[in-house]
Amino acid sequence: QVQLVESGGGLVQPGGSLRLSCAASGSIRFWIMGWYRQAPGKQRELVATASASGAPYYPDSVKGRFTISRDNAKNTLYLEMHTLKPEDTAVYYCNRPKYLLDWGQGTQVTVSS
């Protein structure tokens, strides 16, 4: 099974930016892939998806602030996050929607002054 490793999280002030990466151990070329997040005490939620060709989808909560992209040659998924808010604080994960793989360890994003 393909393994997923997320990276790029950290502590950032409100209004700041981060770029997350998700490295897959095998090909994700033909898969829809997504980014999820889970805040303390809350359910995991989907925050972005990208089709195999890169066509994105975002829920209203992040639309206009987050950008998902992918490099299929590198089996890597990215999430650029701008204008970050404290409510974006969560552990961020990547995975394959509807056909979930084992979850990676995630990467912590903390938005705080």
C-alpha positions, -999 to 999 in steps of 0.1 A, spaced: 0 0 0 11 35 -7 25 53 24 20 90 29 43 114 48 32 150 55 56 178 63 58 216 63 37 225 93 47 249 121 38 279 142 27 309 122 11 342 132 -25 351 120 -23 363 84 7 343 77 14 315 52 26 280 51 32 254 24 26 217 32 39 187 13 27 152 12 52 126 -2 37 93 -14 58 61 -15 42 51 -48 24 65 -78 -6 87 -71 -8 98 -107 -43 86 -115 -59 93 -81 -79 121 -68 -60 132 -37 -70 155 -8 -59 174 23 -77 169 55 -73 185 89 -83 176 125 -85 202 152 -85 191 189 -119 178 199 -133 180 163 -138 155 135 -114 153 106 -125 175 77 -116 176 41 -101 210 31 -91 205 -5 -90 179 -33 -72 177 -66 -82 155 -95 -55 135 -114 -52 165 -137 -50 189 -108 -85 204 -109 -92 216 -74 -121 217 -50 -123 237 -18 -150 240 9 -161 276 16 -141 277 48 -108 278 29 -117 289 -6 -96 318 -17 -69 311 10 -58 276 3 -43 262 -30 -38 225 -36 -14 213 -63 4 182 -72 36 170 -89 27 135 -103 63 130 -114 74 133 -78 44 116 -63 39 147 -42 9 168 -31 11 203 -19 -11 227 1 -3 264 1 -21 282 28 -24 320 30 -42 345 53 -41 319 80 -65 322 109 -64 307 144 -93 284 135 -70 268 109 -50 253 137 -51 216 133 -31 185 123 -31 183 85 -31 150 66 -32 140 30 -51 110 17 -71 95 -11 -108 104 -7 -133 75 -8 -105 50 -10 -86 59 21 -51 47 27 -35 43 61 -32 78 76 2 93 79 14 111 110 2 144 98 18 178 103 8 203 130 -2 238 119 -6 263 147 -18 298 140 -13 320 170 2 353 179 
